[in-house]
């Protein structure tokens, strides 16, 4: 057998490259493409993150609630609230959620629509602020695909999932390209009253404008309904007083219906790019749950609008020091009605214990400077400032209707050193935060500000 010769080139270190990509941050990062997702047997978004180093994924078995996703030792009991999530640069975390502050529900994500997922561990990406204590997850959906797709899959307990997609390949005559995906899912569940059914329709159109410019718009409609067996008593189970499949309350459960619009613009090469996004969303969330003190109904009606922009300049300072500057800002306004009331079989059986309307606004700005004095070393410095405005209307006690205006700065600095193309050494210092909750914090003490975290890290 003749000898086989294999050659390969060594790519330059990403972390010492001047780039706006999250990969270039002096922090622990992971990037997933569609190929990595297609290799996994996926029934829900938790299956995307479960194989990744450092992630702890908890499915509570309570229907269509957001999973418990944690990074860096943060709790997995609070529905992913300590990670900032974005899909096409639109935020997913529900600030001041009645369920848990910064609640994150990615059941709206259809895995077959994903083009790229960037994960930054720790609070080091200055472009994205609130909820980034454990890290940031940035999801980008596909613009186009050269084929249509249809899949059917099933499993135990009457589990079924069907997905179909449609797209086209762009050509000089057709600069507008659609990408459409439809998903249906249902499961009966192992325990009584653990059924879950959802539908998801995603429609995106991308306009290729030439000169490295594109404009995309997408709309999504999602609906989910579920029963919830609630958490069974371990002592009763061990005493054989209840079956393992028994539901705590056969009427626990809930539903969520969401509609959103997202627009994105990108112009110019990545190292000089101008990007902008605008988004709007509305959802109704209802949950009935009994944790031993009687069933409680939580009803939340939430709308939000917002946008963000970023400009990158790449060049040199005094002709000898390569540098890249990124600046940008974002704004979001949320308008929320929440009610909490004791219930029996999903019917109110007493007076409300929470009835609020609140408006919450957040405006942020950031700047990041990368300096590369030599080819094997890069220094990165950044800062971010976020200003919040809360206006609460307490329908149960109008005199207790506070306003609040907290703000917070989040500085960051780090460096990356690459003595060999195959070796990257980095270190960073960064601050992150989670905003105060209108429902849990501001109504109790309007002087409370965001929860701040300071993080230091080194790795290779």
N, C-alpha and C positions, 0 to 999 in steps of 0.2 A: 504494500500500500504506500503510495507516495506521501511524503510529509505534507502536512496542512499548515499553512501560514495564516495567522489571524492578526490583523492590525486594527488599531482604533486610535482615535485622537482623544486627547484629554481636554475637556472643556475648561474654560476659565472659571475661576471661583466666582459664584454669583454674589456672595456677600461682600466682595471687594469691588464689584462692578457698580458704576453709577447707573442706577435704574430706579424707576418708580414702582417696580414690581415688589410685592410683599416678600418674594424670595430673597431680595437684596437687603432686607433689614438685618441688623446684627442681633438676631433672635432665632429661636427654634421655630422653623416653619415646615409646613408640609403642603404639597400641591398634588391634587388628584385630577386626572383627566377622565374623559368618558370611558376609556378602555379599562381603567382600574375599576370603575363602577360596574361595567358590563360583566366583569369576571366574577362578581359576587352574586349569590342568590339573594335578591332583595325583595322584601315584601313591604318594608316601611323605611323611613329615613334613618331610623336607628341602625339599620344594617349597613349604612354607608360609613358611619363613624365607628362602629364596634371593632373593626380590625385594626384601628389606628392606635399607635403607641400613645399612652397617656390619657386616653379617653375612658371614662367610666359611664356605661349606658345602663339605665334602669327603665324598664317598661313596667309601669305600675299595675298593668292588667285592669285598668279602669276605663277602657274605651278610648275615645278619641282625644285624650288629653296629651299635652306635650310631654315628651320623654324627659326623664332625669338625665341630663348630659352634664358631665363635669370634667374639668381640666385642673391640673395642679392642686389637687386635694380639696377643691371646693365641693360643697355638698351636691349629691345627686338626688336629693329629696325635694328640690324646689324648681323642677321643670326647666333646667338649663338657664336660670336667670343670671348666672355669673359669667356668661359668654355672650358677646355681642354678635348677632347674626344679621346678615344682609343678603338679599337675593336681588341681583341686578342693581345693587347699591341702595335699595329700599330697605329700611329697617324692619325686622321681624319681631323683636322684643316688644312686648306690650307694657309700656311704662305705666306705673300705678295701677296695675291689674288688680281686680278684686280678689283674684285667686292667690297670687304671690307677686310681689314687685318684680317687674321686668320679665314676666312670664314669657316663655318662648315655645311656640307651637309650630313645628315644621311639617305637620301633616299635610300642609298645602303644597309641599314640594313633590313633584313627579320626578323620580331619579332619571328617567329617560330623557328629560329635558336639560340635564346638566352638562355644560361644556367644560367647566373648571371649578374646583373648590380650592381656595387658598386659606390655610389655617395658620394663624400667628399665635403662638403660645405666649401668654403674658400680655401686659398692657403696653405694648411697644409700637403699635401702628397709630400714628397721630391722626390719620384721616378719619378714624372711627373712634368715638368716645364712650358714651354711656354703656354700661354693662360689661366692659372689657376686663374685668378683674382677672379672670382665668385665661382670656384670650379672645380672638376675633375669628369668625368664620365668614368668609366672603364667597358667595356662590354666584357664578355667572352662567346664564342659560344659553343654549345654542341659538345661533342666528339662522343656520341652515344645516341640512344634512342631505347627502346624495342618495338617500333611499327612504322609502316608507317602512314602517315597522308595525307588526301586530304580534302580540304575545298573550297567551293564556297560561295561567299557572294555578295550582291549588294545593291544598294540604289538609292536615287533620282538622277536625272540628268545623267542617264545612267552610274552610278557608278558600277564597277564590279571589284572583286578581286578573284583570284584563286591561291591557294598554294598547292603544294604537296611535301612531304618529304619521304626519304627512309633511313633506317639505319639497323644495326644488333646489337645483343647483343654479346659482346666479350666472347669467350670461350677459354679453354686451347689450342685448336688446331688452332684457328684463332686469332692471336694477332693483326692483322690489321683490323680495323673497319671503314667502310665508313659512312659518313653522308652527304646526298645530299638534297638540297632544291631548288625548282624552283617556282618563283612568277611571275604572270602577273597582271597588274592593268591598268584600264582606267577609265576616267570620262569625261563627256561632259561639265559639269560645269553650274553654274547658269547664268553667263554672257556670252555674245558673245566672241568668241576666247579665251575660258578658258579651252579648252580640254587639257588633260594630259594623256600620255600613257607611261608605263615603263615595262621593263622585267628585271629579276634578276635571275642569276644562281649561286648557291653556292655549292661547292664540297670540302669536307674535308675528310682526311684520318688520322686516329690516330693509331700509332704503340705503343702497350703496351710492354715495354721492361723488365718488372719485376723489383723487388727491388725499387718499387715506382718511376719508371722512365717511361716517355712517350715522344714520339716525334710525332708532328702533322704537317701536311702541308695542306694548303687549297688554292684554286683558286676561283676567282669570276669574273663574267662578268656582267656588268650592262649597261643598256641603257635607256634613257628617252628623250622624245620629248614633247614639250608643246607650246601652245599659251598663251599669257598673255594679259588680258584685260586692264592692267595698271590701275592707280588710277584715279577714276572718280572725276570730279569737284563737290564739294558739293554745291557750289552756283548755278551752272547750273542745278543740280539735283533739288534743291529746287525751282528754277524758272520754272521747268517742260520743260526745253529746251533739255534735254536728258533723255533717258529711264534708269531706274536702271540697266538694263541688257546690256546697250551699252558698247562696247569696245572703248577705247580711240584711239587705232590704231590697225586695224585688222591684221597687219603683225608683231606686237610685239610677242615675244616668244623666244624659244631657244631649246637647247638640250645639253645633257651630255652623254658621253660614257666613261666607266671606266673599267679597268682590273687590278687585283692585285693578288699578291702571298704573303702568310704569312706562316712562319715556327716558331714553338714554341717547346722548350725543357724544361722539368721539371724533376729534379732528386733529390731524397731524401725526407724525411718528411718535412712538411712545416717549422718547426722550425730550420732546417738545410739545407734548399733547395738551389740548384743552378738552376736558370732559365735563359733562353736566348731566344731571338726572332730575326728574320731577316725578312725584308719585302721589297717589291718593288711594285710600282704602276705607272700607266700611265692613264691620262684622257684628253679628249678634252671637253672644255666647251665653249658654244657660247650663247650669250644673245643679243637680240635686244629689246631696251626699249626706250620709249618716255615719259619724265616727263614734257613736255610742251615746250621744246626748240628744238624739232626735234628728230627724232629717232637716236640712237647711237648703233653701233655694237661693242660688246666686244668679243674678241676671245682669248682663253687661251689654250695653250698646255703645260701640266705639267707632268713631270716624277720625281719620287723620289725613293731613295734606303736608307736603314738604318738598324739599329739593336740596341738592348739593352740587358743588362745582369744585374743580381742581385744575390748576395750571402748572405745567412743568417747564422749566428752562434748564438747559444743559449747555455748559460752555467752560470757560476758564476764568479765574480771577487773576488779574495782571498777567495774563498770557502764559503763566507757568503752573498754575494750580487748578487742575480739573475739578469742576464743581457742578452740582445739580441742586436747584432750588425748586421746591414744591410748596405752593400755597393754596388754600382753599377754605371753604366754609360750608355750613349746612344749616337748615332750618326745618323745624317740624312743629305743627300745631295739632294737638289732640283734643277731641271734644267727646266727653264720656258721660254716660248715665249709668249708675250702678244701684242695684237694690239687693238687699239681703233680708230674708224673711224666714221664720220657722214654718215648716210645711209637714203635711202628712200625705203621702201618696201624691206628691207634687202639687197639693193644694194648700194655700196659706191657712194656718191654724192659729195665728196670733199677729200682733203688730210687727211692723218692720223694725229691724234693729239697725238698718243702714239704708239711707235713701239720699244719694248725692248726685249732683251734676257738677262736673269740673272741667275747666279748660286748662290745658297745660301746654306751654310753649317752651321750646328749647332752641337756642341759637349758638352755634359753635364756629370757631375759626382755628386754623392751624397753619403752621409753617414747619418745613423740614429742610435742612441744609446738609448735603453730603459733600465731603472734601476728600480728595484722593491725592495726597502729596507724592506717593510712590505707587508703583503698580501693584504692590503686594499688601497695601494697607489702605483702609478707608475709615474715616471718622464721620459719624452721623449724629447730628443734634436736632432736636425738635421740641416744639411746645404746642399745647392746645389749650384753649380757654372756652368754657361752656357757661352760658347764662340761662337760667331757668325762670319761668314766671308761672305761678299757680294762682288760679282764681276758683275757689270752691263755693258752692251753694248747697248748704245743708238743709234739705227739705224738712227734716225732723226737728231741727233747732236752728232757725234762720240766723239767730244771733251768733252762732258758732259757725261762721262761714269765712275762714281766713283767706288772706292772700299772702304770698311769699315770693321772694326774689333771690334765691341763693345762686351763687356762682362758684366755679372751681377752675383752677389752672392745673395742667398735667404736663410737667416738663419731662423730657426723655433725652438720654445721651448714650451712645454706644460706639464700639469700634470693632472692626473685623480685620484679621491678619491671616494672610495666606502665603506661608513660606514655600509651599509646593502647590501645583495646580490641584492636587488631590486632597489637600488638607486645608480646612477652614477652622480658625479659632476666633471666637467672638465673645464679647462681654457687653452687658448693658445695664442701665439703671432707668427705671421708668415708673411713672405714677399713673394709676387708673382709678376709676370710680364707678359707683352705681348711684343713680339719682334717688333722691328722697321720694317716697310714695305719697301721693295725695291722699290715698285711702288709709294707709297704715301709719304715716308719719306726720304729714303737714296738718291734718285735722286734729292731731293730738298736741303737736308742738310746732308752730309755724316758724320757729327759729332753727329747726333741724336742716342741715345741708346734706350734700351728697356724702356717701360713705367712701372714704379715700383708701387706696391701697398703694404701698410703695414696694416695688419689686426689683431685685438685683439678680443677675444671672450670668453665668459663664458656661461655655460649651464648645464642642468641637465636632 
